[in-house]
Amino acid sequence: MITIKNIEKSFNNKKVLKDVSFELKEGKCYGLFGNNGAGKTTLTKIIFNELKASSGEINLSGKQQRGIDFSNWYFFVENNELPATISVITYIELQANVKNISNSKIKKAIEKFKPILDIESIKNMLIKNISAGQKKLVSLFVMFLVKPKYIFFDEPTANLDIKNKDLILDFIKTSMTHDSIFVVITHLIQEVSSIVDHIIILDSGMITYDDVYDKKSDIKKIFKEHTKEEITAKQVLESS
């Protein structure tokens, strides 16, 4: 279990996270929802120790953050910050080496992943020369290959066509195991309503909702009732 306790963060004396506390339990897919600027990405970077909190603590099964082995964690970022000047296959091999995965296992994984993305057809291309959708799917392949237990998806469906959105959502749904924790961070709430089973809403840096989602309730209504800002027309259109 991941425990986030009393996290606060300020930038230039402006408090962007305010006493944020919640728990993430194994075997669940969480939706961390909030409007743009609510503090979702800042919170995730603090969880991954990429930013230092002003106060508060993060524990994994009772172990403090500084003692956590992050090799079993993966942060699927919105803008796919992959190294631009190396080839797709080089990037894959670098990630595989961290987990001591052999070339033969990489080849088998590439073959299994072919219905989602034909890695063979782009493996020698520089990452900067493949599309945004392909970059997201390459990141997805790395997750498929190394199988981390704790995955945080930052806006996984943003700026993708319907086909690639469906591929990513299906991957998340089918990859969930009893001992893994998935967190989907997004403002496109309707798109991920079929895969999350617990909703956490962050609004103006504060947790305003933290409860199980039964997949029957109106997810947009829940969001609207627990955020100060109305869902924008753009968000509704993007989520429809």
N, C-alpha and C positions, 0 to 999 in steps of 0.2 A: 504494500500500500504506500502511495505517495501522499505525504501530509504537507500541505501548505498552511503555515500558521502565522497570522498577524503580519503579513508582508506589507511594507510601505515603501514607496519610492518617490523621491522628489527630484526635479530638474530645475535649477535656478530658483529655488525656493517655492516652486509650484509643485504641489503634491499630485502625482498622477495615479498612484495606487494607495488606497486608504484601508488599512486593516483587513487585507484580503486573506481569508481562511477558507479552506475546503479540503476534502479528501478524495483521492482517486483510487479506486479499488480494482484489483485484478479481475479480468474477465468482462470488463465493461468498455463500451465506447461512449465517451463523453462529448457533448457539444458545448464548447466554450463560446458563447455568443455575445456580441456587443456591436454597437455602431462603430464606424471608423473613428479612431481616436479615443476609444474607451479604455485602452490600456492592455489589450489582449497580447499584442506582440511583446511589449515591455515585460509583462508578467512571464511570458514563455522564455524570454531571454534570461530572466532572473532564475527561473527553474533550471535552465541548462547551464547556469553559472557563467553566462556570457555578459551579464550585467550584475552589479552588486546591489542588493537591496539596501535601502536606508535603515530598515529594521525588519525583524521577523526571521523566521527560519523555515527550511525545507528539509524533510526527512524521507528516507526510503526504508520502510520496515524498521523504523527506529534508528537508522543510521543517519548521522548528520550529513549535510550536503558535501562538505569537504572530503568525506570518506566514501562518496558514491562512485562506483565504476560506471562511467558514462558510455562504455563500449557497447552496452546493450540498449542504448537510447538512440533515437533518430529524430531529427527536426526537419520535417519536409516543408521547406520555406516557400512562400508565395512566389517570389521572383527568381527562384531556381538559381541560387548563387553558386553554380558549378564553375570549376576552373575553365575559362574560355579557350585557352590556347593548347589544350591537350586533346587527344582523340577520345572518343566515347569509350573504346575498349581499354585505353590506358586508365581512364578514370575508374572504370569497373574493376580492373585488376588491382588498382591501388586500394580501393575499398575492400576487396576480397582479401588482400594480404593482411589487413588488420585483424581479420578473423581466421587467418590461416586456411582459407578456402582454396582448393587446388584448381588448376586450369581445367581439368576434366569435369569438375563440378560446375564450373562457370559455363562450359559448353552445354552441359545437360540443362542447366537453368535457362540458357538462351533459347534452347529448343522448346522447353516447356512454356516459355514466355511469348513465343512467336505469335499466338492468336491475339495478344495485346499489342506487342510491338516487335517488328522484325529487326532485332539488334544487328544481325549479320549485315543487313543492307546499309547500316549507318555506322558500323563499328570503327571504321577508319576515318570518319569525318571529324573535324575539329568541333568541339562542343559549341563554339560560337556560330557555327554554320548550320546547326540544326534548329528546327522551329521551337517555339515556346512549349507547344504541346509535347513534342518529342523529348524536350528536356525534363518535363514533369514525368513522363513515362520512363525515362532513363533512371530518374530518382526512385521511381516506383520499382523498377527492376532491381536496383541495389537493395531495397528493402526486402524484396522477394528472395534475393540471394543470401543476405546476411541474417535475416530474420531477427531483428531487434525485438525486445519485449515491450519497450515503451516508445510509442511513436506519437509525435505531435504534428498534426497536419495543419499548416498555416494557409488558409484560403485555398484548399486543394482543387476546387473547381473553378476558380476565378480565371477569366480570359481563355476558357477552353470551349471547343464546340461540343455539341450534345454527345457525340460518339465518345470523345475522350473523357467527358464528365462521367458518363455511364461506366466506362472502363475503370476509372479511379474509384468510384463509389462501390462497384462490384468487388474490386480488389480489397477495399477496406472491410467490406461486409464478410467476405470469405476468408480473410486472413486472421480474423479475431480468434484467439485461443483462450483457454480458461485461466492462463497465467499472464496474459498480456494486458496492457492498458493502452487504449487509443484515445487521443484527444483531438477533436476536429474543431479548429479555431476559425470562425467565419462570421460574416454579417449576412451571407446568403443562406439564411436559415432554412428556407423551404427546400432547397436542393439536397440538404443532408438529413432531412427529417426521417427518412426511411432507415438510416443506419445508426442513429444515436439512441441510446436507451437511458441517458441521464443528461439533464440540461443544467448548465451553470451560466448565469447571465451576469456580465460585467458592465456596469453603467457608470460613467464618470469616475472610474477608478474604484468602484465599490461593488461587492457582490450583492445583487438584489434578488437573486433567485437561485436555488440549488435543490433540485428534486428529480426524482425518477420521471422518465417520459414514457407514457404508455403507447405512443404512436397513433393514438386515436384522438387525442386532444388537438385543438387548433394551435399549432406551434407559433403562428404569427400573432395570435391573440395573447398567448403567454408572453411573447417577446414585448409586445406593445404595452402590456400591463405592468411590465417591470423595467421599462426604460423611460427616461424623461422625454426623449426625442421621439417623434413619430417615425415610423418606417417610411423612408422616402419613396417617391414614385419609382425612382431608378431601381431601388432594392426590390420592390415588388415585381417590376418587370423582369429583372435579372433572375428572380427566384421562381418565376412562373414557367 
